[in-house]
Structures are given as structure tokens and as C-alpha cells.
Amino acid sequence: MEKELDKVVEEIMLTPNVTGCIFADHQGLCLAAKGTAHVDSAGILVAISEQACKLQPNLKPPTIYLESDDKMCLIQRHGTITGGIFKHKE
């Protein structure tokens, strides 16, 4: 699985305006991080995703979009893995 995840990380980092990405397991353990994504944020991303899932527990996990003046972060859970993508605004 590690090689597949590394391939996904590399593909994401090739996307325009992406500055970093991170993936974590359901306990907040960082599985992969690259670019501006810091391994210490893995647990926070998982916690945010878990709280968002509680809003409507019968639906698929939501995509969370955090935004500042010049940056954005997208958080999505798929199964037991949560991913975060950091981007500069266009």
C-alpha cells in the first residue's frame, strides 16, 4: 500500500497550485506527507473530518473546505484514510 500511496502523493503534487498533501489513518497517524503539509497536522485533519461526519452520519463523508486570503485546504475521508490537500488560491 505504501508504494501506491506514494504514487498518489506524487500525482497530487503535480497538480497546479498544490503546495502540499497529507494522508492519515483513522487514529491520526500520518501515512504520508509532502510539501507544505506538516506531519503534526495529521491528527487535526482526522479530528475535523470526524466532527464533520457527525453532522449527517447517514451520508458519505463530506469534503471540508478551509480557506484564508491566499490559501485553502481540502479535507476528505475515504474509508479509514483521511487526506488533506493544501493549495494556493488562483
PDB file of N, CA, C and O in Angstrom:
ATOM      1  N   MET A   1       0.819  -1.186   0.000  1.00  0.00           N
ATOM      2  CA  MET A   1       0.000   0.000   0.000  1.00  0.00           C
ATOM      3  C   MET A   1       0.872   1.261   0.000  1.00  0.00           C
ATOM      4  O   MET A   1       0.483   2.286  -0.561  1.00  0.00           O
ATOM      5  N   GLU A   2       2.035   1.186   0.622  1.00  0.00           N
ATOM      6  CA  GLU A   2       2.883   2.374   0.735  1.00  0.00           C
ATOM      7  C   GLU A   2       3.315   2.887  -0.637  1.00  0.00           C
ATOM      8  O   GLU A   2       3.341   4.096  -0.865  1.00  0.00           O
ATOM      9  N   LYS A   3       3.654   1.982  -1.549  1.00  0.00           N
ATOM     10  CA  LYS A   3       4.066   2.414  -2.889  1.00  0.00           C
ATOM     11  C   LYS A   3       2.915   3.068  -3.634  1.00  0.00           C
ATOM     12  O   LYS A   3       3.110   4.054  -4.344  1.00  0.00           O
ATOM     13  N   GLU A   4       1.715   2.521  -3.474  1.00  0.00           N
ATOM     14  CA  GLU A   4       0.539   3.108  -4.121  1.00  0.00           C
ATOM     15  C   GLU A   4       0.248   4.491  -3.559  1.00  0.00           C
ATOM     16  O   GLU A   4      -0.083   5.410  -4.308  1.00  0.00           O
ATOM     17  N   LEU A   5       0.370   4.644  -2.256  1.00  0.00           N
ATOM     18  CA  LEU A   5       0.130   5.937  -1.627  1.00  0.00           C
ATOM     19  C   LEU A   5       1.178   6.956  -2.064  1.00  0.00           C
ATOM     20  O   LEU A   5       0.853   8.117  -2.312  1.00  0.00           O
ATOM     21  N   ASP A   6       2.419   6.530  -2.158  1.00  0.00           N
ATOM     22  CA  ASP A   6       3.480   7.425  -2.639  1.00  0.00           C
ATOM     23  C   ASP A   6       3.202   7.898  -4.061  1.00  0.00           C
ATOM     24  O   ASP A   6       3.472   9.049  -4.401  1.00  0.00           O
ATOM     25  N   LYS A   7       2.664   7.009  -4.887  1.00  0.00           N
ATOM     26  CA  LYS A   7       2.325   7.369  -6.267  1.00  0.00           C
ATOM     27  C   LYS A   7       1.205   8.408  -6.291  1.00  0.00           C
ATOM     28  O   LYS A   7       1.253   9.360  -7.069  1.00  0.00           O
ATOM     29  N   VAL A   8       0.200   8.223  -5.439  1.00  0.00           N
ATOM     30  CA  VAL A   8      -0.905   9.171  -5.356  1.00  0.00           C
ATOM     31  C   VAL A   8      -0.395  10.535  -4.892  1.00  0.00           C
ATOM     32  O   VAL A   8      -0.791  11.566  -5.437  1.00  0.00           O
ATOM     33  N   VAL A   9       0.478  10.543  -3.889  1.00  0.00           N
ATOM     34  CA  VAL A   9       1.039  11.792  -3.376  1.00  0.00           C
ATOM     35  C   VAL A   9       1.790  12.528  -4.482  1.00  0.00           C
ATOM     36  O   VAL A   9       1.632  13.738  -4.640  1.00  0.00           O
ATOM     37  N   GLU A  10       2.596  11.812  -5.236  1.00  0.00           N
ATOM     38  CA  GLU A  10       3.355  12.437  -6.326  1.00  0.00           C
ATOM     39  C   GLU A  10       2.426  13.020  -7.390  1.00  0.00           C
ATOM     40  O   GLU A  10       2.684  14.108  -7.906  1.00  0.00           O
ATOM     41  N   GLU A  11       1.349  12.306  -7.723  1.00  0.00           N
ATOM     42  CA  GLU A  11       0.387  12.805  -8.706  1.00  0.00           C
ATOM     43  C   GLU A  11      -0.310  14.065  -8.208  1.00  0.00           C
ATOM     44  O   GLU A  11      -0.500  15.016  -8.966  1.00  0.00           O
ATOM     45  N   ILE A  12      -0.688  14.072  -6.938  1.00  0.00           N
ATOM     46  CA  ILE A  12      -1.351  15.246  -6.363  1.00  0.00           C
ATOM     47  C   ILE A  12      -0.415  16.446  -6.398  1.00  0.00           C
ATOM     48  O   ILE A  12      -0.840  17.554  -6.726  1.00  0.00           O
ATOM     49  N   MET A  13       0.839  16.239  -6.068  1.00  0.00           N
ATOM     50  CA  MET A  13       1.798  17.347  -6.013  1.00  0.00           C
ATOM     51  C   MET A  13       2.063  17.952  -7.402  1.00  0.00           C
ATOM     52  O   MET A  13       2.544  19.081  -7.498  1.00  0.00           O
ATOM     53  N   LEU A  14       1.759  17.223  -8.459  1.00  0.00           N
ATOM     54  CA  LEU A  14       1.921  17.742  -9.823  1.00  0.00           C
ATOM     55  C   LEU A  14       0.754  18.632 -10.250  1.00  0.00           C
ATOM     56  O   LEU A  14       0.831  19.305 -11.278  1.00  0.00           O
ATOM     57  N   THR A  15      -0.313  18.639  -9.473  1.00  0.00           N
ATOM     58  CA  THR A  15      -1.484  19.452  -9.786  1.00  0.00           C
ATOM     59  C   THR A  15      -1.149  20.931  -9.592  1.00  0.00           C
ATOM     60  O   THR A  15      -0.521  21.292  -8.596  1.00  0.00           O
ATOM     61  N   PRO A  16      -1.558  21.792 -10.529  1.00  0.00           N
ATOM     62  CA  PRO A  16      -1.273  23.230 -10.390  1.00  0.00           C
ATOM     63  C   PRO A  16      -1.796  23.806  -9.075  1.00  0.00           C
ATOM     64  O   PRO A  16      -2.888  23.456  -8.626  1.00  0.00           O
ATOM     65  N   ASN A  17      -1.018  24.683  -8.471  1.00  0.00           N
ATOM     66  CA  ASN A  17      -1.327  25.406  -7.234  1.00  0.00           C
ATOM     67  C   ASN A  17      -1.302  24.557  -5.969  1.00  0.00           C
ATOM     68  O   ASN A  17      -1.506  25.092  -4.879  1.00  0.00           O
ATOM     69  N   VAL A  18      -1.058  23.254  -6.076  1.00  0.00           N
ATOM     70  CA  VAL A  18      -0.962  22.414  -4.883  1.00  0.00           C
ATOM     71  C   VAL A  18       0.410  22.627  -4.243  1.00  0.00           C
ATOM     72  O   VAL A  18       1.445  22.517  -4.901  1.00  0.00           O
ATOM     73  N   THR A  19       0.390  22.935  -2.948  1.00  0.00           N
ATOM     74  CA  THR A  19       1.639  23.172  -2.232  1.00  0.00           C
ATOM     75  C   THR A  19       1.990  22.041  -1.268  1.00  0.00           C
ATOM     76  O   THR A  19       3.133  21.933  -0.826  1.00  0.00           O
ATOM     77  N   GLY A  20       1.006  21.197  -0.941  1.00  0.00           N
ATOM     78  CA  GLY A  20       1.277  20.083  -0.046  1.00  0.00           C
ATOM     79  C   GLY A  20       0.100  19.153   0.066  1.00  0.00           C
ATOM     80  O   GLY A  20      -1.031  19.510  -0.266  1.00  0.00           O
ATOM     81  N   CYS A  21       0.379  17.940   0.542  1.00  0.00           N
ATOM     82  CA  CYS A  21      -0.693  16.982   0.799  1.00  0.00           C
ATOM     83  C   CYS A  21      -0.272  16.052   1.931  1.00  0.00           C
ATOM     84  O   CYS A  21       0.915  15.840   2.183  1.00  0.00           O
ATOM     85  N   ILE A  22      -1.281  15.506   2.605  1.00  0.00           N
ATOM     86  CA  ILE A  22      -1.035  14.631   3.750  1.00  0.00           C
ATOM     87  C   ILE A  22      -2.137  13.576   3.810  1.00  0.00           C
ATOM     88  O   ILE A  22      -3.289  13.839   3.465  1.00  0.00           O
ATOM     89  N   PHE A  23      -1.762  12.377   4.256  1.00  0.00           N
ATOM     90  CA  PHE A  23      -2.718  11.296   4.447  1.00  0.00           C
ATOM     91  C   PHE A  23      -2.500  10.699   5.823  1.00  0.00           C
ATOM     92  O   PHE A  23      -1.362  10.537   6.264  1.00  0.00           O
ATOM     93  N   ALA A  24      -3.600  10.369   6.507  1.00  0.00           N
ATOM     94  CA  ALA A  24      -3.529   9.816   7.848  1.00  0.00           C
ATOM     95  C   ALA A  24      -4.533   8.683   8.015  1.00  0.00           C
ATOM     96  O   ALA A  24      -5.555   8.638   7.331  1.00  0.00           O
ATOM     97  N   ASP A  25      -4.226   7.759   8.942  1.00  0.00           N
ATOM     98  CA  ASP A  25      -5.183   6.687   9.224  1.00  0.00           C
ATOM     99  C   ASP A  25      -6.246   7.184  10.192  1.00  0.00           C
ATOM    100  O   ASP A  25      -6.224   8.344  10.604  1.00  0.00           O
ATOM    101  N   HIS A  26      -7.175   6.309  10.554  1.00  0.00           N
ATOM    102  CA  HIS A  26      -8.313   6.718  11.382  1.00  0.00           C
ATOM    103  C   HIS A  26      -7.915   7.158  12.789  1.00  0.00           C
ATOM    104  O   HIS A  26      -8.717   7.781  13.483  1.00  0.00           O
ATOM    105  N   GLN A  27      -6.693   6.845  13.221  1.00  0.00           N
ATOM    106  CA  GLN A  27      -6.220   7.255  14.540  1.00  0.00           C
ATOM    107  C   GLN A  27      -5.390   8.536  14.491  1.00  0.00           C
ATOM    108  O   GLN A  27      -4.912   9.006  15.524  1.00  0.00           O
ATOM    109  N   GLY A  28      -5.218   9.104  13.293  1.00  0.00           N
ATOM    110  CA  GLY A  28      -4.451  10.328  13.158  1.00  0.00           C
ATOM    111  C   GLY A  28      -2.974  10.116  12.906  1.00  0.00           C
ATOM    112  O   GLY A  28      -2.201  11.074  12.935  1.00  0.00           O
ATOM    113  N   LEU A  29      -2.566   8.881  12.659  1.00  0.00           N
ATOM    114  CA  LEU A  29      -1.170   8.580  12.356  1.00  0.00           C
ATOM    115  C   LEU A  29      -0.872   8.987  10.920  1.00  0.00           C
ATOM    116  O   LEU A  29      -1.567   8.562   9.997  1.00  0.00           O
ATOM    117  N   CYS A  30       0.139   9.794  10.729  1.00  0.00           N
ATOM    118  CA  CYS A  30       0.500  10.254   9.385  1.00  0.00           C
ATOM    119  C   CYS A  30       1.042   9.092   8.558  1.00  0.00           C
ATOM    120  O   CYS A  30       1.989   8.420   8.967  1.00  0.00           O
ATOM    121  N   LEU A  31       0.441   8.860   7.399  1.00  0.00           N
ATOM    122  CA  LEU A  31       0.883   7.818   6.487  1.00  0.00           C
ATOM    123  C   LEU A  31       1.801   8.370   5.404  1.00  0.00           C
ATOM    124  O   LEU A  31       2.693   7.670   4.923  1.00  0.00           O
ATOM    125  N   ALA A  32       1.582   9.620   5.024  1.00  0.00           N
ATOM    126  CA  ALA A  32       2.399  10.276   4.001  1.00  0.00           C
ATOM    127  C   ALA A  32       2.164  11.778   4.087  1.00  0.00           C
ATOM    128  O   ALA A  32       1.051  12.231   4.357  1.00  0.00           O
ATOM    129  N   ALA A  33       3.225  12.541   3.855  1.00  0.00           N
ATOM    130  CA  ALA A  33       3.108  13.999   3.824  1.00  0.00           C
ATOM    131  C   ALA A  33       4.173  14.537   2.885  1.00  0.00           C
ATOM    132  O   ALA A  33       5.292  14.026   2.844  1.00  0.00           O
ATOM    133  N   LYS A  34       3.823  15.565   2.135  1.00  0.00           N
ATOM    134  CA  LYS A  34       4.765  16.154   1.183  1.00  0.00           C
ATOM    135  C   LYS A  34       4.465  17.641   1.040  1.00  0.00           C
ATOM    136  O   LYS A  34       3.328  18.074   1.225  1.00  0.00           O
ATOM    137  N   GLY A  35       5.479  18.408   0.712  1.00  0.00           N
ATOM    138  CA  GLY A  35       5.307  19.836   0.501  1.00  0.00           C
ATOM    139  C   GLY A  35       5.087  20.570   1.801  1.00  0.00           C
ATOM    140  O   GLY A  35       5.760  20.294   2.794  1.00  0.00           O
ATOM    141  N   THR A  36       4.150  21.503   1.807  1.00  0.00           N
ATOM    142  CA  THR A  36       3.898  22.340   2.977  1.00  0.00           C
ATOM    143  C   THR A  36       3.090  21.635   4.068  1.00  0.00           C
ATOM    144  O   THR A  36       2.920  22.188   5.155  1.00  0.00           O
ATOM    145  N   ALA A  37       2.599  20.444   3.803  1.00  0.00           N
ATOM    146  CA  ALA A  37       1.828  19.699   4.807  1.00  0.00           C
ATOM    147  C   ALA A  37       2.779  19.177   5.882  1.00  0.00           C
ATOM    148  O   ALA A  37       3.785  18.539   5.573  1.00  0.00           O
ATOM    149  N   HIS A  38       2.458  19.447   7.127  1.00  0.00           N
ATOM    150  CA  HIS A  38       3.299  19.026   8.231  1.00  0.00           C
ATOM    151  C   HIS A  38       2.701  17.789   8.890  1.00  0.00           C
ATOM    152  O   HIS A  38       1.488  17.716   9.085  1.00  0.00           O
ATOM    153  N   VAL A  39       3.541  16.816   9.234  1.00  0.00           N
ATOM    154  CA  VAL A  39       3.059  15.562   9.817  1.00  0.00           C
ATOM    155  C   VAL A  39       2.269  15.787  11.102  1.00  0.00           C
ATOM    156  O   VAL A  39       1.397  14.985  11.436  1.00  0.00           O
ATOM    157  N   ASP A  40       2.561  16.867  11.829  1.00  0.00           N
ATOM    158  CA  ASP A  40       1.845  17.144  13.082  1.00  0.00           C
ATOM    159  C   ASP A  40       0.379  17.513  12.860  1.00  0.00           C
ATOM    160  O   ASP A  40      -0.410  17.482  13.804  1.00  0.00           O
ATOM    161  N   SER A  41       0.007  17.859  11.640  1.00  0.00           N
ATOM    162  CA  SER A  41      -1.386  18.231  11.371  1.00  0.00           C
ATOM    163  C   SER A  41      -2.267  17.019  11.048  1.00  0.00           C
ATOM    164  O   SER A  41      -3.477  17.177  10.879  1.00  0.00           O
ATOM    165  N   ALA A  42      -1.701  15.839  10.960  1.00  0.00           N
ATOM    166  CA  ALA A  42      -2.473  14.643  10.590  1.00  0.00           C
ATOM    167  C   ALA A  42      -3.634  14.397  11.551  1.00  0.00           C
ATOM    168  O   ALA A  42      -4.762  14.176  11.112  1.00  0.00           O
ATOM    169  N   GLY A  43      -3.373  14.434  12.839  1.00  0.00           N
ATOM    170  CA  GLY A  43      -4.421  14.180  13.822  1.00  0.00           C
ATOM    171  C   GLY A  43      -5.521  15.226  13.790  1.00  0.00           C
ATOM    172  O   GLY A  43      -6.697  14.912  13.972  1.00  0.00           O
ATOM    173  N   ILE A  44      -5.130  16.466  13.557  1.00  0.00           N
ATOM    174  CA  ILE A  44      -6.112  17.555  13.487  1.00  0.00           C
ATOM    175  C   ILE A  44      -7.038  17.358  12.290  1.00  0.00           C
ATOM    176  O   ILE A  44      -8.250  17.539  12.401  1.00  0.00           O
ATOM    177  N   LEU A  45      -6.464  16.987  11.145  1.00  0.00           N
ATOM    178  CA  LEU A  45      -7.285  16.763   9.943  1.00  0.00           C
ATOM    179  C   LEU A  45      -8.281  15.637  10.166  1.00  0.00           C
ATOM    180  O   LEU A  45      -9.439  15.742   9.761  1.00  0.00           O
ATOM    181  N   VAL A  46      -7.839  14.555  10.809  1.00  0.00           N
ATOM    182  CA  VAL A  46      -8.742  13.432  11.086  1.00  0.00           C
ATOM    183  C   VAL A  46      -9.846  13.872  12.047  1.00  0.00           C
ATOM    184  O   VAL A  46     -11.008  13.514  11.856  1.00  0.00           O
ATOM    185  N   ALA A  47      -9.498  14.638  13.070  1.00  0.00           N
ATOM    186  CA  ALA A  47     -10.498  15.108  14.032  1.00  0.00           C
ATOM    187  C   ALA A  47     -11.530  16.015  13.373  1.00  0.00           C
ATOM    188  O   ALA A  47     -12.722  15.900  13.658  1.00  0.00           O
ATOM    189  N   ILE A  48     -11.090  16.913  12.496  1.00  0.00           N
ATOM    190  CA  ILE A  48     -12.016  17.785  11.776  1.00  0.00           C
ATOM    191  C   ILE A  48     -12.966  16.950  10.922  1.00  0.00           C
ATOM    192  O   ILE A  48     -14.171  17.198  10.900  1.00  0.00           O
ATOM    193  N   SER A  49     -12.421  15.967  10.225  1.00  0.00           N
ATOM    194  CA  SER A  49     -13.242  15.109   9.377  1.00  0.00           C
ATOM    195  C   SER A  49     -14.263  14.322  10.205  1.00  0.00           C
ATOM    196  O   SER A  49     -15.425  14.204   9.815  1.00  0.00           O
ATOM    197  N   GLU A  50     -13.828  13.793  11.335  1.00  0.00           N
ATOM    198  CA  GLU A  50     -14.741  13.031  12.192  1.00  0.00           C
ATOM    199  C   GLU A  50     -15.895  13.906  12.695  1.00  0.00           C
ATOM    200  O   GLU A  50     -17.046  13.470  12.715  1.00  0.00           O
ATOM    201  N   GLN A  51     -15.586  15.120  13.093  1.00  0.00           N
ATOM    202  CA  GLN A  51     -16.635  16.021  13.586  1.00  0.00           C
ATOM    203  C   GLN A  51     -17.607  16.386  12.468  1.00  0.00           C
ATOM    204  O   GLN A  51     -18.816  16.442  12.695  1.00  0.00           O
ATOM    205  N   ALA A  52     -17.096  16.633  11.268  1.00  0.00           N
ATOM    206  CA  ALA A  52     -17.959  16.962  10.131  1.00  0.00           C
ATOM    207  C   ALA A  52     -18.872  15.785   9.782  1.00  0.00           C
ATOM    208  O   ALA A  52     -20.023  15.987   9.395  1.00  0.00           O
ATOM    209  N   CYS A  53     -18.368  14.562   9.917  1.00  0.00           N
ATOM    210  CA  CYS A  53     -19.182  13.373   9.624  1.00  0.00           C
ATOM    211  C   CYS A  53     -20.355  13.228  10.583  1.00  0.00           C
ATOM    212  O   CYS A  53     -21.363  12.614  10.234  1.00  0.00           O
ATOM    213  N   LYS A  54     -20.241  13.780  11.778  1.00  0.00           N
ATOM    214  CA  LYS A  54     -21.314  13.695  12.769  1.00  0.00           C
ATOM    215  C   LYS A  54     -22.513  14.568  12.408  1.00  0.00           C
ATOM    216  O   LYS A  54     -23.607  14.362  12.935  1.00  0.00           O
ATOM    217  N   LEU A  55     -22.322  15.536  11.518  1.00  0.00           N
ATOM    218  CA  LEU A  55     -23.429  16.413  11.135  1.00  0.00           C
ATOM    219  C   LEU A  55     -24.536  15.646  10.424  1.00  0.00           C
ATOM    220  O   LEU A  55     -25.720  15.876  10.671  1.00  0.00           O
ATOM    221  N   GLN A  56     -24.145  14.739   9.546  1.00  0.00           N
ATOM    222  CA  GLN A  56     -25.112  13.898   8.843  1.00  0.00           C
ATOM    223  C   GLN A  56     -24.510  12.499   8.713  1.00  0.00           C
ATOM    224  O   GLN A  56     -23.969  12.151   7.664  1.00  0.00           O
ATOM    225  N   PRO A  57     -24.604  11.698   9.773  1.00  0.00           N
ATOM    226  CA  PRO A  57     -23.924  10.408   9.818  1.00  0.00           C
ATOM    227  C   PRO A  57     -24.396   9.367   8.803  1.00  0.00           C
ATOM    228  O   PRO A  57     -23.680   8.397   8.551  1.00  0.00           O
ATOM    229  N   ASN A  58     -25.555   9.537   8.226  1.00  0.00           N
ATOM    230  CA  ASN A  58     -26.060   8.549   7.274  1.00  0.00           C
ATOM    231  C   ASN A  58     -25.600   8.806   5.843  1.00  0.00           C
ATOM    232  O   ASN A  58     -25.887   8.010   4.949  1.00  0.00           O
ATOM    233  N   LEU A  59     -24.892   9.907   5.617  1.00  0.00           N
ATOM    234  CA  LEU A  59     -24.402  10.245   4.284  1.00  0.00           C
ATOM    235  C   LEU A  59     -22.916   9.942   4.173  1.00  0.00           C
ATOM    236  O   LEU A  59     -22.252   9.679   5.175  1.00  0.00           O
ATOM    237  N   LYS A  60     -22.396   9.980   2.947  1.00  0.00           N
ATOM    238  CA  LYS A  60     -20.960   9.763   2.768  1.00  0.00           C
ATOM    239  C   LYS A  60     -20.192  10.910   3.428  1.00  0.00           C
ATOM    240  O   LYS A  60     -20.733  12.005   3.586  1.00  0.00           O
ATOM    241  N   PRO A  61     -18.936  10.669   3.813  1.00  0.00           N
ATOM    242  CA  PRO A  61     -18.167  11.728   4.476  1.00  0.00           C
ATOM    243  C   PRO A  61     -18.073  12.987   3.611  1.00  0.00           C
ATOM    244  O   PRO A  61     -17.837  12.903   2.406  1.00  0.00           O
ATOM    245  N   PRO A  62     -18.257  14.146   4.231  1.00  0.00           N
ATOM    246  CA  PRO A  62     -18.220  15.391   3.455  1.00  0.00           C
ATOM    247  C   PRO A  62     -16.793  15.806   3.110  1.00  0.00           C
ATOM    248  O   PRO A  62     -15.833  15.356   3.736  1.00  0.00           O
ATOM    249  N   THR A  63     -16.674  16.656   2.121  1.00  0.00           N
ATOM    250  CA  THR A  63     -15.411  17.313   1.822  1.00  0.00           C
ATOM    251  C   THR A  63     -15.415  18.633   2.577  1.00  0.00           C
ATOM    252  O   THR A  63     -16.347  19.427   2.450  1.00  0.00           O
ATOM    253  N   ILE A  64     -14.378  18.861   3.355  1.00  0.00           N
ATOM    254  CA  ILE A  64     -14.269  20.080   4.146  1.00  0.00           C
ATOM    255  C   ILE A  64     -13.333  21.037   3.425  1.00  0.00           C
ATOM    256  O   ILE A  64     -12.255  20.648   2.975  1.00  0.00           O
ATOM    257  N   TYR A  65     -13.749  22.273   3.321  1.00  0.00           N
ATOM    258  CA  TYR A  65     -13.006  23.297   2.591  1.00  0.00           C
ATOM    259  C   TYR A  65     -12.688  24.428   3.556  1.00  0.00           C
ATOM    260  O   TYR A  65     -13.581  25.151   3.998  1.00  0.00           O
ATOM    261  N   LEU A  66     -11.399  24.576   3.880  1.00  0.00           N
ATOM    262  CA  LEU A  66     -10.958  25.662   4.754  1.00  0.00           C
ATOM    263  C   LEU A  66     -10.236  26.687   3.889  1.00  0.00           C
ATOM    264  O   LEU A  66      -9.469  26.328   2.996  1.00  0.00           O
ATOM    265  N   GLU A  67     -10.487  27.960   4.160  1.00  0.00           N
ATOM    266  CA  GLU A  67      -9.979  28.997   3.267  1.00  0.00           C
ATOM    267  C   GLU A  67      -9.446  30.186   4.061  1.00  0.00           C
ATOM    268  O   GLU A  67     -10.025  30.585   5.071  1.00  0.00           O
ATOM    269  N   SER A  68      -8.328  30.746   3.584  1.00  0.00           N
ATOM    270  CA  SER A  68      -7.821  32.016   4.094  1.00  0.00           C
ATOM    271  C   SER A  68      -7.685  32.956   2.898  1.00  0.00           C
ATOM    272  O   SER A  68      -8.158  32.637   1.807  1.00  0.00           O
ATOM    273  N   ASP A  69      -7.053  34.094   3.086  1.00  0.00           N
ATOM    274  CA  ASP A  69      -6.935  35.061   1.992  1.00  0.00           C
ATOM    275  C   ASP A  69      -6.238  34.489   0.766  1.00  0.00           C
ATOM    276  O   ASP A  69      -6.661  34.750  -0.361  1.00  0.00           O
ATOM    277  N   ASP A  70      -5.176  33.713   0.966  1.00  0.00           N
ATOM    278  CA  ASP A  70      -4.397  33.249  -0.178  1.00  0.00           C
ATOM    279  C   ASP A  70      -4.193  31.741  -0.244  1.00  0.00           C
ATOM    280  O   ASP A  70      -3.548  31.246  -1.168  1.00  0.00           O
ATOM    281  N   LYS A  71      -4.738  31.000   0.730  1.00  0.00           N
ATOM    282  CA  LYS A  71      -4.547  29.551   0.758  1.00  0.00           C
ATOM    283  C   LYS A  71      -5.869  28.839   1.012  1.00  0.00           C
ATOM    284  O   LYS A  71      -6.847  29.442   1.455  1.00  0.00           O
ATOM    285  N   MET A  72      -5.875  27.549   0.723  1.00  0.00           N
ATOM    286  CA  MET A  72      -7.041  26.726   1.017  1.00  0.00           C
ATOM    287  C   MET A  72      -6.586  25.312   1.366  1.00  0.00           C
ATOM    288  O   MET A  72      -5.501  24.875   0.982  1.00  0.00           O
ATOM    289  N   CYS A  73      -7.425  24.625   2.089  1.00  0.00           N
ATOM    290  CA  CYS A  73      -7.161  23.240   2.461  1.00  0.00           C
ATOM    291  C   CYS A  73      -8.442  22.440   2.240  1.00  0.00           C
ATOM    292  O   CYS A  73      -9.516  22.826   2.701  1.00  0.00           O
ATOM    293  N   LEU A  74      -8.313  21.327   1.532  1.00  0.00           N
ATOM    294  CA  LEU A  74      -9.435  20.421   1.296  1.00  0.00           C
ATOM    295  C   LEU A  74      -9.178  19.152   2.100  1.00  0.00           C
ATOM    296  O   LEU A  74      -8.090  18.580   2.033  1.00  0.00           O
ATOM    297  N   ILE A  75     -10.176  18.714   2.856  1.00  0.00           N
ATOM    298  CA  ILE A  75     -10.053  17.514   3.677  1.00  0.00           C
ATOM    299  C   ILE A  75     -11.151  16.542   3.274  1.00  0.00           C
ATOM    300  O   ILE A  75     -12.317  16.923   3.169  1.00  0.00           O
ATOM    301  N   GLN A  76     -10.781  15.291   3.050  1.00  0.00           N
ATOM    302  CA  GLN A  76     -11.772  14.271   2.659  1.00  0.00           C
ATOM    303  C   GLN A  76     -11.378  12.939   3.280  1.00  0.00           C
ATOM    304  O   GLN A  76     -10.205  12.566   3.297  1.00  0.00           O
ATOM    305  N   ARG A  77     -12.361  12.243   3.780  1.00  0.00           N
ATOM    306  CA  ARG A  77     -12.137  10.901   4.322  1.00  0.00           C
ATOM    307  C   ARG A  77     -12.672   9.875   3.327  1.00  0.00           C
ATOM    308  O   ARG A  77     -13.753  10.038   2.761  1.00  0.00           O
ATOM    309  N   HIS A  78     -11.899   8.828   3.130  1.00  0.00           N
ATOM    310  CA  HIS A  78     -12.326   7.719   2.273  1.00  0.00           C
ATOM    311  C   HIS A  78     -11.996   6.434   3.027  1.00  0.00           C
ATOM    312  O   HIS A  78     -10.832   6.053   3.148  1.00  0.00           O
ATOM    313  N   GLY A  79     -13.028   5.779   3.528  1.00  0.00           N
ATOM    314  CA  GLY A  79     -12.798   4.585   4.344  1.00  0.00           C
ATOM    315  C   GLY A  79     -12.112   4.973   5.640  1.00  0.00           C
ATOM    316  O   GLY A  79     -12.626   5.789   6.405  1.00  0.00           O
ATOM    317  N   THR A  80     -10.944   4.382   5.885  1.00  0.00           N
ATOM    318  CA  THR A  80     -10.209   4.676   7.117  1.00  0.00           C
ATOM    319  C   THR A  80      -9.080   5.686   6.904  1.00  0.00           C
ATOM    320  O   THR A  80      -8.339   5.989   7.840  1.00  0.00           O
ATOM    321  N   ILE A  81      -8.944   6.200   5.700  1.00  0.00           N
ATOM    322  CA  ILE A  81      -7.872   7.145   5.398  1.00  0.00           C
ATOM    323  C   ILE A  81      -8.459   8.536   5.155  1.00  0.00           C
ATOM    324  O   ILE A  81      -9.436   8.696   4.423  1.00  0.00           O
ATOM    325  N   THR A  82      -7.848   9.528   5.780  1.00  0.00           N
ATOM    326  CA  THR A  82      -8.232  10.928   5.595  1.00  0.00           C
ATOM    327  C   THR A  82      -7.092  11.635   4.885  1.00  0.00           C
ATOM    328  O   THR A  82      -5.922  11.466   5.229  1.00  0.00           O
ATOM    329  N   GLY A  83      -7.458  12.434   3.880  1.00  0.00           N
ATOM    330  CA  GLY A  83      -6.454  13.161   3.137  1.00  0.00           C
ATOM    331  C   GLY A  83      -6.686  14.659   3.203  1.00  0.00           C
ATOM    332  O   GLY A  83      -7.821  15.126   3.296  1.00  0.00           O
ATOM    333  N   GLY A  84      -5.597  15.398   3.153  1.00  0.00           N
ATOM    334  CA  GLY A  84      -5.673  16.842   3.115  1.00  0.00           C
ATOM    335  C   GLY A  84      -4.805  17.373   1.995  1.00  0.00           C
ATOM    336  O   GLY A  84      -3.665  16.938   1.830  1.00  0.00           O
ATOM    337  N   ILE A  85      -5.334  18.309   1.223  1.00  0.00           N
ATOM    338  CA  ILE A  85      -4.593  18.929   0.126  1.00  0.00           C
ATOM    339  C   ILE A  85      -4.542  20.419   0.382  1.00  0.00           C
ATOM    340  O   ILE A  85      -5.567  21.061   0.612  1.00  0.00           O
ATOM    341  N   PHE A  86      -3.333  20.964   0.341  1.00  0.00           N
ATOM    342  CA  PHE A  86      -3.109  22.385   0.569  1.00  0.00           C
ATOM    343  C   PHE A  86      -2.800  23.051  -0.763  1.00  0.00           C
ATOM    344  O   PHE A  86      -1.980  22.564  -1.541  1.00  0.00           O
ATOM    345  N   LYS A  87      -3.478  24.189  -1.017  1.00  0.00           N
ATOM    346  CA  LYS A  87      -3.321  24.871  -2.304  1.00  0.00           C
ATOM    347  C   LYS A  87      -3.207  26.376  -2.099  1.00  0.00           C
ATOM    348  O   LYS A  87      -3.697  26.928  -1.114  1.00  0.00           O
ATOM    349  N   HIS A  88      -2.544  27.027  -3.057  1.00  0.00           N
ATOM    350  CA  HIS A  88      -2.596  28.481  -3.165  1.00  0.00           C
ATOM    351  C   HIS A  88      -3.826  28.813  -3.988  1.00  0.00           C
ATOM    352  O   HIS A  88      -4.155  28.083  -4.923  1.00  0.00           O
ATOM    353  N   LYS A  89      -4.510  29.895  -3.662  1.00  0.00           N
ATOM    354  CA  LYS A  89      -5.644  30.319  -4.473  1.00  0.00           C
ATOM    355  C   LYS A  89      -5.143  30.802  -5.818  1.00  0.00           C
ATOM    356  O   LYS A  89      -4.050  31.356  -5.932  1.00  0.00           O
ATOM    357  N   GLU A  90      -5.953  30.583  -6.823  1.00  0.00           N
ATOM    358  CA  GLU A  90      -5.596  31.004  -8.186  1.00  0.00           C
ATOM    359  C   GLU A  90      -5.807  32.472  -8.373  1.00  0.00           C
ATOM    360  O   GLU A  90      -5.558  32.998  -9.458  1.00  0.00           O
TER     361      GLU A  90
END
